[in-house]
Amino acid sequence: MRKLPLVDLHAQYASIKSDIGRAIATVLDSAAFVGGSAVREFESKFAAFCECSQVVSCGNGTDAIYIVLRALGVGPGDEVITVPNTFIATAEAISNTGARPVFVDVRRDTALLDTAQLEAAITPRTKAIVPVHLYGQTADMDAICEVARRRGVAVIEDAAQAHGARYRGRRVGTLGDAATFSFYPGKNLGAYGDGGAMAFMDRALAQRCAKLRDHGRSDKYLHELVGTNSRLDTLQAAVLEVKLAHLDDWNNARRRTAALYLERLADVRDLTLPVVAAENEPVWHLFVVRHPRRDALRDHLEKQGIGVGIHYPVPLHLQPAYAHLGYSAGEFPVAEELSSSCLSLPLYPELTEGDVDRVVAAVRAAL
Ligand SMILES: *Cc1c(COP(=O)(O)O)cnc(C)c1O
């Protein structure tokens, strides 16, 4: 029986192999391995894609959040609000500035930040909110930005899973003070190694972040800020530029697959399907269903050779690394419920309708 993976990076590489080879050879011939025109070209094309003013690339999506927070002056004694049901990087970036992550639970239907609970979490120490556009769907940015503006705090979109998503017609990267992206290989736009970027409407903030990611430099040996070394490799920039040209098509293919799943799994008892808010046009980084007997469903699918995932099995407030924050079980009931019931089904642009039918049949057989 052929294995059907959760994500298939081989299939995508096969479809662009010769273009990738040419792009890599061009960088090797130029012998510019850090910086250079390939990085600037990718930044400007990704800014056009995001419909924002400027993009600054960096080493990875975790650093992207960290650098923007630093540029906004966030540090020890400050608090930054985010959600507990995300990859740990979101909170790690906050912690690494010296600030304290403060969690707000998510909505049961969309698994996105529950804006009804947001204002109560803001204190005089709060400097920023980092909503996560989880699974490729945008958090309710109008409500978040309204509270943020009124209370004088910044908003950074964690768009690591949402390259190209739209909210009320506007692309992520234009909705808050800044947005951060990851180009980890499995993301909707993935490098062949690590990579990240920050998107801005405000050029002054972009300039500050551009300095911070490159040793706080304003000239080769003139350092205005205590920065860090977090640059996008030139080889990765060349790879990303090739792949960016396909991203709208790939996101559309993900949408078609998601639509098939939604249609063909609609009547399965006790299976909760993803809900898309009316204002959203998601890019389906993951297709996540929920079931009260999730582990049994996962075991069944794995036995059928179908790759599945759990995003994420332990909410951040219950991670050992965050024991010092003093949170306890029961504090974020929706995030906790999601962690024990969610299951990610195979979803990638090259997945065929036949593959979807095979997954659907296996889910039906299991339940
Ligand atoms: C992948 C991811 C990150 C971190 O990105 P890296 O490039 O791996 O550092 C941050 N936030 C979310 C929600 C992610 O999915």
The ligand as an SDF file (V2000), in Angstrom:
LIG
                    3D

 15 15  0  0  0  0  0  0  0  0999 V2000
    6.7020   27.7350   12.0690 C   0  0  0  0  0  0  0  0  0  0  0  0
    6.1380   28.7220   13.0180 C   0  0  0  0  0  0  0  0  0  0  0  0
    6.9330   29.6920   13.6620 C   0  0  0  0  0  0  0  0  0  0  0  0
    8.4400   29.6790   13.6510 C   0  0  0  0  0  0  0  0  0  0  0  0
    9.0590   29.6370   12.4690 O   0  0  0  0  0  0  0  0  0  0  0  0
   10.5630   29.1030   12.3110 P   0  0  0  0  0  0  0  0  0  0  0  0
   10.9190   29.5710   10.9590 O   0  0  0  0  0  0  0  0  0  0  0  0
   10.5220   27.6210   12.4370 O   0  0  0  0  0  0  0  0  0  0  0  0
   11.3950   29.7390   13.3760 O   0  0  0  0  0  0  0  0  0  0  0  0
    6.3140   30.6570   14.4240 C   0  0  0  0  0  0  0  0  0  0  0  0
    4.9790   30.6710   14.5960 N   0  0  0  0  0  0  0  0  0  0  0  0
    4.1780   29.7390   14.0330 C   0  0  0  0  0  0  0  0  0  0  0  0
    2.7100   29.8140   14.2480 C   0  0  0  0  0  0  0  0  0  0  0  0
    4.7300   28.7310   13.2380 C   0  0  0  0  0  0  0  0  0  0  0  0
    3.9180   27.8080   12.6900 O   0  0  0  0  0  0  0  0  0  0  0  0
  1  2  1  0
  2  3  1  0
  2 14  2  0
  3  4  1  0
  3 10  2  0
  4  5  1  0
  5  6  1  0
  6  7  2  0
  6  8  1  0
  6  9  1  0
 10 11  1  0
 11 12  2  0
 12 13  1  0
 12 14  1  0
 14 15  1  0
M  END
$$$$
